[in-house]
Amino acid sequence: MSDLLSGSEPASDYDASSIQVLEDMEHVRLRPGMYIGGKDDRALHHMVAEIIDNSMDEAVAGHATWIEVEMHANGHVSVRDNGRGIPTGPHPKDPTKSALEIIFCTLNAGGKFSGDSYETSGGLHGVGSSVVNALSDHLRVEVARNKELYAMEFSRGVPQGKLERIGAAPNRRGTAVTFHPDADIFGALTLKPARLFKMARSKAYLFSGVEIRWKTEIDDGETPKEAKFHFPGGLSDYLKEAMGGATTYAETPFAGSVSFEKFKVPGKVEWAINWTPARDGFIQSYCNTVPTPEGGTHEAGFWAAILKGIKAYGELVNNRKAATITREDLMTGGGALVSCFIREPEFVGQTKDRLATVEAQRMVENAVRDHFDNWLAADTKSAGAILDFLVLRAEERLRRRQEKETSRKTATQKLRLPGKLTDCTSKTREGTELFIVEGDSAGGSAKMARDRKTQALLPLRGKILNVLGAASSKLGSNAEISDLSQALGVSLGAKFNVDDLRYDKVIIMTDADVDGAHIAALLMTFFFTQMRPMIDAGHLYLACPPLYRLTQGSKRVYCLDQAERDAWLEKGLGGSGKIDVSRFKGLGEMDAKDLKDTTMNPATRKLIRVTIDEDEPGQTGDLVERLMGKKPELRFEYIQDNARFVEELDV
């Protein structure tokens, strides 16, 4: 007690000096995944999106009419606008620093919290500009404001000098940000003109009042050097292009834009939807021009309005079968775009993949519903064609469910593969999981680690067939594919129906090495080409087994990769004695407790939901074909453009 009262601490390896306080920029660089989702290609391009979104906020607020995105030959990218320009005066809470420096060097700093500067905005967390700054080896900001031009430069989040006044700028206004992603974070990954070109074009579709200007000094053989995008039709123009000229049930899509004025809040919702027999359905949603690939409350409100509207119309025309239509039927063959603008939205995660604002569902549903009812009544020809199509889809779905021959028990009997499918005991699909594991040794540990009620296992014999690189005749005769489809209770390709799926989650669980990654890629290719609706419905996941286990006394920590291991080794586990490091060579080496705690227990594990991330419909299919298809020259070309080069290490 006397030690505590005097302020001293007992001698140990864990004392006050063990507690680290990371500055904002240091924390971003140490844990980029917390802010932009990782260090992969998607995260790299997300940095550009963060800067464009700042300019889009100025445009949506009515202060900017154009935005320019330019790629430079040296790998830098510039985003310019003619908005108001970032404030350059001293910040009230720290007069020694300009407001611009605070914005680019401090997390949770920005002009979008109070609502005074922007009614709606995509940058809600105040980390976009500062995160891009922290993860760039060079960043330069130029601001033309009050007829004066200012500039400031940074490197890895650290100012390289004070904000400078460059001179008079009587005919210029707005902000220009030029930056280069840091190779220490992203390795040899580089920004791709084609991807940024599509990103810029999609932003122009989302706000009809802005012109997006595109420039690039990099010749990739497919991307225009210069272009201008301005789409007065907004989402209607976007949907027309996405449909690609396919025959639709409505001559013109159901599209519109409604403000949330009657809810006494700023904001609006825009939408466009049509149905076609020529392709699978899709939906792309946005909030404040930020893509939300995992949907959220605005999507839920939109589909609720469409579903209630089509059922009400069916009742009006005495079509009793309309009552059986579900949201899933609406999404079959339905191409939809939804974009809402709301104040202070809540997202799941910093990368804003899913909107969580509860009020958005009610506002979107109410705003869209009245207009959909009027549209159906005004265009009875299109309404009748859409209703007939949806009723047929509902009837087919119900027929498949009634005629389903494979129950859990009969599926297991039909496989008759000793040591293969180890099923769960649950009689319903809700909450069940099928783990596709790599080899029987991993399956042995998983059997002991699993929850028998909800978790099933299916070990694979080696690598599954590459369905894109093999002849179609091999698909039906391949034993692994046959086992997998029978265990899931589904058919392949056009005959696949998500209602037949026997498990709520299908989890690919492979070793954390190159072979494991290859098997996972082959499986994802199989599911994408043969069971894509399963991915769209959110049923496919990747397990995240750790590479390392660190033990210090009674303390135990699992690390996904070497970087996480090194970070823990540096700061310590908080136990006593030396830190023991164990590296798992594969899932088969992990005991049941390790496997359960890290990979199978829903309370402690980490899962990655497999989603289809594409700026335009069909983009992912093209990429999969290039990487996994029968044309090696396309694969070689992609590898040349995207390969990471590493120095040979001395062993």
TAZI-V890496 format. One record per residue. N is the residue number from 1. RES is the residue in three letters. PSI is psi in whole degrees, 0 to 359 (* if undefined). NEAR is the number of other ideal C-beta (glycine too) atoms within 10 Angstrom. Layout:
# TAZI-V890496
n & res & psi & near
N & RES & PSI & NEAR
N & RES & PSI & NEAR
This chain:
# TAZI-V890496
n & res & psi & near
1 & MET & 322 & 5
2 & SER & 324 & 6
3 & ASP & 318 & 10
4 & LEU & 319 & 9
5 & LEU & 327 & 7
6 & SER & 350 & 8
7 & GLY & 354 & 6
8 & SER & 166 & 10
9 & GLU & 145 & 12
10 & PRO & 144 & 8
11 & ALA & 130 & 7
12 & SER & 177 & 10
13 & ASP & 350 & 15
14 & TYR & 100 & 17
15 & ASP & 191 & 11
16 & ALA & 328 & 6
17 & SER & 346 & 7
18 & SER & 343 & 11
19 & ILE & 117 & 8
20 & GLN & 139 & 12
21 & VAL & 108 & 6
22 & LEU & 134 & 11
23 & GLU & 161 & 14
24 & ASP & 309 & 18
25 & MET & 325 & 21
26 & GLU & 320 & 14
27 & HIS & 320 & 16
28 & VAL & 316 & 24
29 & ARG & 328 & 19
30 & LEU & 325 & 16
31 & ARG & 63 & 13
32 & PRO & 333 & 20
33 & GLY & 333 & 16
34 & MET & 340 & 15
35 & TYR & 325 & 26
36 & ILE & 11 & 25
37 & GLY & 357 & 16
38 & GLY & 204 & 15
39 & LYS & 27 & 18
40 & ASP & 187 & 14
41 & ASP & 322 & 16
42 & ARG & 316 & 14
43 & ALA & 321 & 20
44 & LEU & 312 & 21
45 & HIS & 337 & 20
46 & HIS & 331 & 22
47 & MET & 317 & 24
48 & VAL & 319 & 22
49 & ALA & 322 & 25
50 & GLU & 318 & 23
51 & ILE & 319 & 25
52 & ILE & 320 & 24
53 & ASP & 325 & 21
54 & ASN & 318 & 26
55 & SER & 324 & 27
56 & MET & 323 & 28
57 & ASP & 320 & 28
58 & GLU & 321 & 24
59 & ALA & 314 & 24
60 & VAL & 327 & 22
61 & ALA & 355 & 15
62 & GLY & 15 & 10
63 & HIS & 348 & 18
64 & ALA & 142 & 24
65 & THR & 343 & 15
66 & TRP & 153 & 17
67 & ILE & 135 & 28
68 & GLU & 130 & 19
69 & VAL & 124 & 25
70 & GLU & 132 & 19
71 & MET & 133 & 24
72 & HIS & 158 & 15
73 & ALA & 334 & 9
74 & ASN & 9 & 9
75 & GLY & 354 & 14
76 & HIS & 159 & 18
77 & VAL & 141 & 23
78 & SER & 140 & 17
79 & VAL & 120 & 24
80 & ARG & 153 & 22
81 & ASP & 169 & 26
82 & ASN & 41 & 19
83 & GLY & 203 & 24
84 & ARG & 338 & 19
85 & GLY & 139 & 25
86 & ILE & 136 & 24
87 & PRO & 139 & 16
88 & THR & 355 & 20
89 & GLY & 169 & 12
90 & PRO & 143 & 15
91 & HIS & 136 & 17
92 & PRO & 325 & 7
93 & LYS & 343 & 8
94 & ASP & 83 & 12
95 & PRO & 346 & 9
96 & THR & 349 & 8
97 & LYS & 147 & 16
98 & SER & 159 & 22
99 & ALA & 325 & 19
100 & LEU & 315 & 24
101 & GLU & 320 & 21
102 & ILE & 316 & 17
103 & ILE & 319 & 21
104 & PHE & 352 & 24
105 & CYS & 0 & 20
106 & THR & 126 & 20
107 & LEU & 152 & 17
108 & ASN & 35 & 10
109 & ALA & 135 & 19
110 & GLY & 179 & 25
111 & GLY & 23 & 19
112 & LYS & 13 & 21
113 & PHE & 317 & 16
114 & SER & 333 & 9
115 & GLY & 356 & 13
116 & ASP & 327 & 8
117 & SER & 327 & 16
118 & TYR & 127 & 22
119 & GLU & 318 & 17
120 & THR & 148 & 24
121 & SER & 158 & 27
122 & GLY & 337 & 25
123 & GLY & 90 & 22
124 & LEU & 337 & 23
125 & HIS & 352 & 17
126 & GLY & 26 & 17
127 & VAL & 350 & 22
128 & GLY & 301 & 27
129 & SER & 319 & 26
130 & SER & 325 & 26
131 & VAL & 317 & 26
132 & VAL & 319 & 27
133 & ASN & 315 & 25
134 & ALA & 329 & 28
135 & LEU & 16 & 26
136 & SER & 136 & 23
137 & ASP & 345 & 14
138 & HIS & 133 & 17
139 & LEU & 133 & 26
140 & ARG & 133 & 17
141 & VAL & 131 & 23
142 & GLU & 133 & 21
143 & VAL & 124 & 26
144 & ALA & 111 & 23
145 & ARG & 135 & 20
146 & ASN & 38 & 12
147 & LYS & 20 & 11
148 & GLU & 146 & 16
149 & LEU & 128 & 20
150 & TYR & 156 & 21
151 & ALA & 151 & 16
152 & MET & 142 & 21
153 & GLU & 150 & 16
154 & PHE & 161 & 24
155 & SER & 118 & 14
156 & ARG & 40 & 18
157 & GLY & 358 & 23
158 & VAL & 126 & 12
159 & PRO & 139 & 17
160 & GLN & 19 & 11
161 & GLY & 174 & 9
162 & LYS & 166 & 10
163 & LEU & 127 & 19
164 & GLU & 144 & 11
165 & ARG & 117 & 10
166 & ILE & 323 & 12
167 & GLY & 190 & 8
168 & ALA & 147 & 11
169 & ALA & 70 & 18
170 & PRO & 335 & 9
171 & ASN & 21 & 7
172 & ARG & 146 & 17
173 & ARG & 156 & 19
174 & GLY & 189 & 24
175 & THR & 141 & 24
176 & ALA & 125 & 20
177 & VAL & 123 & 26
178 & THR & 128 & 19
179 & PHE & 163 & 24
180 & HIS & 119 & 17
181 & PRO & 141 & 26
182 & ASP & 124 & 19
183 & ALA & 337 & 12
184 & ASP & 336 & 11
185 & ILE & 314 & 20
186 & PHE & 3 & 20
187 & GLY & 226 & 15
188 & ALA & 4 & 10
189 & LEU & 141 & 17
190 & THR & 155 & 16
191 & LEU & 139 & 21
192 & LYS & 125 & 18
193 & PRO & 318 & 21
194 & ALA & 319 & 15
195 & ARG & 319 & 18
196 & LEU & 326 & 23
197 & PHE & 314 & 21
198 & LYS & 324 & 16
199 & MET & 314 & 20
200 & ALA & 318 & 24
201 & ARG & 319 & 19
202 & SER & 325 & 18
203 & LYS & 323 & 25
204 & ALA & 325 & 25
205 & TYR & 328 & 27
206 & LEU & 342 & 23
207 & PHE & 106 & 20
208 & SER & 347 & 16
209 & GLY & 4 & 13
210 & VAL & 147 & 22
211 & GLU & 126 & 15
212 & ILE & 126 & 25
213 & ARG & 132 & 17
214 & TRP & 136 & 23
215 & LYS & 147 & 15
216 & THR & 141 & 22
217 & GLU & 358 & 12
218 & ILE & 127 & 17
219 & ASP & 105 & 10
220 & ASP & 6 & 12
221 & GLY & 353 & 7
222 & GLU & 342 & 8
223 & THR & 131 & 18
224 & PRO & 147 & 10
225 & LYS & 325 & 12
226 & GLU & 149 & 9
227 & ALA & 157 & 16
228 & LYS & 135 & 11
229 & PHE & 125 & 18
230 & HIS & 116 & 14
231 & PHE & 96 & 20
232 & PRO & 330 & 8
233 & GLY & 352 & 13
234 & GLY & 234 & 22
235 & LEU & 334 & 26
236 & SER & 317 & 22
237 & ASP & 320 & 16
238 & TYR & 314 & 22
239 & LEU & 321 & 24
240 & LYS & 317 & 19
241 & GLU & 320 & 13
242 & ALA & 324 & 21
243 & MET & 339 & 19
244 & GLY & 34 & 13
245 & GLY & 11 & 8
246 & ALA & 150 & 13
247 & THR & 135 & 8
248 & THR & 159 & 21
249 & TYR & 337 & 20
250 & ALA & 135 & 18
251 & GLU & 320 & 10
252 & THR & 144 & 13
253 & PRO & 159 & 22
254 & PHE & 110 & 24
255 & ALA & 153 & 21
256 & GLY & 182 & 18
257 & SER & 127 & 17
258 & VAL & 135 & 17
259 & SER & 163 & 13
260 & PHE & 28 & 22
261 & GLU & 322 & 11
262 & LYS & 344 & 10
263 & PHE & 2 & 14
264 & LYS & 36 & 6
265 & VAL & 152 & 15
266 & PRO & 157 & 15
267 & GLY & 177 & 21
268 & LYS & 172 & 17
269 & VAL & 139 & 26
270 & GLU & 149 & 23
271 & TRP & 162 & 29
272 & ALA & 132 & 26
273 & ILE & 144 & 24
274 & ASN & 165 & 24
275 & TRP & 145 & 23
276 & THR & 144 & 18
277 & PRO & 358 & 12
278 & ALA & 348 & 11
279 & ARG & 167 & 14
280 & ASP & 156 & 15
281 & GLY & 163 & 19
282 & PHE & 158 & 18
283 & ILE & 137 & 19
284 & GLN & 124 & 24
285 & SER & 157 & 23
286 & TYR & 152 & 25
287 & CYS & 120 & 29
288 & ASN & 41 & 28
289 & THR & 3 & 23
290 & VAL & 126 & 25
291 & PRO & 140 & 23
292 & THR & 79 & 25
293 & PRO & 338 & 17
294 & GLU & 11 & 18
295 & GLY & 224 & 19
296 & GLY & 200 & 24
297 & THR & 328 & 25
298 & HIS & 322 & 26
299 & GLU & 316 & 24
300 & ALA & 318 & 17
301 & GLY & 321 & 25
302 & PHE & 310 & 29
303 & TRP & 326 & 25
304 & ALA & 319 & 18
305 & ALA & 316 & 23
306 & ILE & 317 & 25
307 & LEU & 313 & 19
308 & LYS & 323 & 15
309 & GLY & 315 & 21
310 & ILE & 326 & 23
311 & LYS & 319 & 17
312 & ALA & 321 & 14
313 & TYR & 319 & 21
314 & GLY & 320 & 21
315 & GLU & 323 & 12
316 & LEU & 323 & 13
317 & VAL & 15 & 12
318 & ASN & 36 & 7
319 & ASN & 96 & 17
320 & ARG & 335 & 9
321 & LYS & 344 & 15
322 & ALA & 335 & 20
323 & ALA & 340 & 11
324 & THR & 353 & 16
325 & ILE & 138 & 22
326 & THR & 173 & 16
327 & ARG & 323 & 14
328 & GLU & 321 & 17
329 & ASP & 320 & 23
330 & LEU & 322 & 23
331 & MET & 346 & 21
332 & THR & 109 & 22
333 & GLY & 2 & 22
334 & GLY & 123 & 23
335 & GLY & 121 & 25
336 & ALA & 144 & 25
337 & LEU & 130 & 24
338 & VAL & 129 & 24
339 & SER & 120 & 26
340 & CYS & 153 & 29
341 & PHE & 115 & 24
342 & ILE & 160 & 26
343 & ARG & 134 & 18
344 & GLU & 57 & 14
345 & PRO & 155 & 25
346 & GLU & 128 & 17
347 & PHE & 158 & 21
348 & VAL & 105 & 13
349 & GLY & 155 & 13
350 & GLN & 332 & 17
351 & THR & 359 & 22
352 & LYS & 39 & 30
353 & ASP & 339 & 19
354 & ARG & 131 & 18
355 & LEU & 134 & 29
356 & ALA & 2 & 14
357 & THR & 115 & 18
358 & VAL & 317 & 9
359 & GLU & 336 & 17
360 & ALA & 324 & 25
361 & GLN & 313 & 20
362 & ARG & 317 & 14
363 & MET & 316 & 23
364 & VAL & 316 & 29
365 & GLU & 312 & 21
366 & ASN & 322 & 17
367 & ALA & 320 & 26
368 & VAL & 325 & 27
369 & ARG & 309 & 19
370 & ASP & 319 & 12
371 & HIS & 324 & 17
372 & PHE & 318 & 23
373 & ASP & 315 & 17
374 & ASN & 322 & 12
375 & TRP & 317 & 20
376 & LEU & 319 & 23
377 & ALA & 329 & 11
378 & ALA & 335 & 9
379 & ASP & 75 & 16
380 & THR & 332 & 12
381 & LYS & 310 & 10
382 & SER & 319 & 20
383 & ALA & 318 & 23
384 & GLY & 319 & 15
385 & ALA & 318 & 16
386 & ILE & 317 & 25
387 & LEU & 315 & 22
388 & ASP & 317 & 14
389 & PHE & 315 & 18
390 & LEU & 325 & 27
391 & VAL & 319 & 20
392 & LEU & 320 & 14
393 & ARG & 319 & 22
394 & ALA & 318 & 20
395 & GLU & 319 & 14
396 & GLU & 320 & 14
397 & ARG & 315 & 20
398 & LEU & 323 & 15
399 & ARG & 318 & 10
400 & ARG & 319 & 14
401 & ARG & 318 & 11
402 & GLN & 326 & 7
403 & GLU & 2 & 8
404 & LYS & 122 & 14
405 & GLU & 341 & 9
406 & THR & 103 & 17
407 & SER & 176 & 12
408 & ARG & 316 & 19
409 & LYS & 313 & 10
410 & THR & 330 & 11
411 & ALA & 317 & 17
412 & THR & 319 & 18
413 & GLN & 322 & 10
414 & LYS & 324 & 14
415 & LEU & 314 & 16
416 & ARG & 48 & 8
417 & LEU & 94 & 15
418 & PRO & 130 & 6
419 & GLY & 2 & 11
420 & LYS & 256 & 17
421 & LEU & 120 & 20
422 & THR & 102 & 19
423 & ASP & 164 & 20
424 & CYS & 172 & 20
425 & THR & 349 & 12
426 & SER & 141 & 19
427 & LYS & 352 & 9
428 & THR & 162 & 9
429 & ARG & 331 & 16
430 & GLU & 124 & 8
431 & GLY & 1 & 15
432 & THR & 157 & 23
433 & GLU & 136 & 22
434 & LEU & 119 & 26
435 & PHE & 120 & 25
436 & ILE & 109 & 24
437 & VAL & 157 & 28
438 & GLU & 98 & 25
439 & GLY & 160 & 17
440 & ASP & 330 & 13
441 & SER & 317 & 14
442 & ALA & 323 & 25
443 & GLY & 328 & 22
444 & GLY & 313 & 17
445 & SER & 321 & 22
446 & ALA & 326 & 25
447 & LYS & 319 & 17
448 & MET & 334 & 11
449 & ALA & 343 & 22
450 & ARG & 163 & 22
451 & ASP & 112 & 16
452 & ARG & 332 & 12
453 & LYS & 320 & 10
454 & THR & 349 & 17
455 & GLN & 124 & 26
456 & ALA & 160 & 24
457 & LEU & 142 & 25
458 & LEU & 99 & 22
459 & PRO & 146 & 22
460 & LEU & 147 & 22
461 & ARG & 91 & 13
462 & GLY & 209 & 9
463 & LYS & 135 & 14
464 & ILE & 158 & 21
465 & LEU & 137 & 17
466 & ASN & 105 & 16
467 & VAL & 340 & 21
468 & LEU & 332 & 18
469 & GLY & 358 & 15
470 & ALA & 158 & 13
471 & ALA & 148 & 7
472 & SER & 332 & 8
473 & SER & 333 & 8
474 & LYS & 339 & 13
475 & LEU & 313 & 18
476 & GLY & 337 & 10
477 & SER & 355 & 9
478 & ASN & 126 & 17
479 & ALA & 317 & 10
480 & GLU & 317 & 18
481 & ILE & 321 & 19
482 & SER & 315 & 14
483 & ASP & 317 & 19
484 & LEU & 314 & 24
485 & SER & 324 & 19
486 & GLN & 320 & 18
487 & ALA & 322 & 25
488 & LEU & 342 & 23
489 & GLY & 27 & 21
490 & VAL & 165 & 22
491 & SER & 172 & 14
492 & LEU & 160 & 17
493 & GLY & 228 & 12
494 & ALA & 338 & 8
495 & LYS & 354 & 10
496 & PHE & 136 & 18
497 & ASN & 125 & 20
498 & VAL & 337 & 17
499 & ASP & 333 & 17
500 & ASP & 347 & 19
501 & LEU & 130 & 21
502 & ARG & 350 & 22
503 & TYR & 147 & 25
504 & ASP & 321 & 16
505 & LYS & 135 & 20
506 & VAL & 116 & 26
507 & ILE & 118 & 22
508 & ILE & 119 & 24
509 & MET & 97 & 25
510 & THR & 167 & 25
511 & ASP & 152 & 23
512 & ALA & 56 & 19
513 & ASP & 185 & 13
514 & VAL & 315 & 8
515 & ASP & 320 & 13
516 & GLY & 320 & 18
517 & ALA & 324 & 13
518 & HIS & 316 & 14
519 & ILE & 317 & 20
520 & ALA & 321 & 20
521 & ALA & 319 & 18
522 & LEU & 319 & 22
523 & LEU & 317 & 23
524 & MET & 324 & 17
525 & THR & 317 & 21
526 & PHE & 311 & 23
527 & PHE & 323 & 22
528 & PHE & 318 & 20
529 & THR & 329 & 17
530 & GLN & 338 & 20
531 & MET & 42 & 25
532 & ARG & 322 & 18
533 & PRO & 334 & 18
534 & MET & 321 & 21
535 & ILE & 315 & 19
536 & ASP & 327 & 17
537 & ALA & 358 & 14
538 & GLY & 32 & 14
539 & HIS & 350 & 23
540 & LEU & 134 & 22
541 & TYR & 160 & 17
542 & LEU & 131 & 18
543 & ALA & 158 & 22
544 & CYS & 74 & 15
545 & PRO & 146 & 24
546 & PRO & 158 & 24
547 & LEU & 332 & 18
548 & TYR & 152 & 20
549 & ARG & 125 & 19
550 & LEU & 133 & 21
551 & THR & 131 & 16
552 & GLN & 101 & 21
553 & GLY & 236 & 14
554 & SER & 357 & 10
555 & LYS & 139 & 15
556 & ARG & 133 & 16
557 & VAL & 140 & 18
558 & TYR & 140 & 23
559 & CYS & 133 & 20
560 & LEU & 328 & 16
561 & ASP & 181 & 11
562 & GLN & 323 & 11
563 & ALA & 317 & 12
564 & GLU & 322 & 19
565 & ARG & 312 & 21
566 & ASP & 323 & 12
567 & ALA & 319 & 13
568 & TRP & 322 & 17
569 & LEU & 327 & 16
570 & GLU & 319 & 9
571 & LYS & 347 & 12
572 & GLY & 161 & 15
573 & LEU & 346 & 18
574 & GLY & 6 & 14
575 & GLY & 195 & 18
576 & SER & 148 & 12
577 & GLY & 188 & 11
578 & LYS & 147 & 10
579 & ILE & 122 & 17
580 & ASP & 128 & 11
581 & VAL & 123 & 14
582 & SER & 133 & 15
583 & ARG & 127 & 13
584 & PHE & 123 & 20
585 & LYS & 340 & 11
586 & GLY & 171 & 17
587 & LEU & 329 & 25
588 & GLY & 338 & 18
589 & GLU & 344 & 15
590 & MET & 136 & 25
591 & ASP & 171 & 10
592 & ALA & 323 & 15
593 & LYS & 315 & 13
594 & ASP & 314 & 20
595 & LEU & 320 & 28
596 & LYS & 312 & 19
597 & ASP & 325 & 18
598 & THR & 333 & 22
599 & THR & 335 & 25
600 & MET & 332 & 23
601 & ASN & 116 & 15
602 & PRO & 336 & 12
603 & ALA & 338 & 5
604 & THR & 348 & 11
605 & ARG & 172 & 16
606 & LYS & 130 & 13
607 & LEU & 147 & 15
608 & ILE & 119 & 12
609 & ARG & 129 & 13
610 & VAL & 120 & 21
611 & THR & 164 & 15
612 & ILE & 106 & 15
613 & ASP & 105 & 13
614 & GLU & 139 & 18
615 & ASP & 333 & 19
616 & GLU & 147 & 16
617 & PRO & 136 & 19
618 & GLY & 347 & 12
619 & GLN & 318 & 15
620 & THR & 319 & 17
621 & GLY & 320 & 14
622 & ASP & 318 & 13
623 & LEU & 317 & 12
624 & VAL & 320 & 17
625 & GLU & 321 & 16
626 & ARG & 319 & 17
627 & LEU & 327 & 15
628 & MET & 358 & 20
629 & GLY & 191 & 15
630 & LYS & 355 & 12
631 & LYS & 99 & 12
632 & PRO & 335 & 9
633 & GLU & 327 & 8
634 & LEU & 321 & 15
635 & ARG & 317 & 16
636 & PHE & 319 & 11
637 & GLU & 318 & 13
638 & TYR & 318 & 13
639 & ILE & 319 & 11
640 & GLN & 321 & 8
641 & ASP & 336 & 10
642 & ASN & 358 & 13
643 & ALA & 145 & 9
644 & ARG & 135 & 8
645 & PHE & 130 & 6
646 & VAL & 147 & 8
647 & GLU & 142 & 5
648 & GLU & 131 & 5
649 & LEU & 141 & 5
650 & ASP & 126 & 4
651 & VAL & * & 3
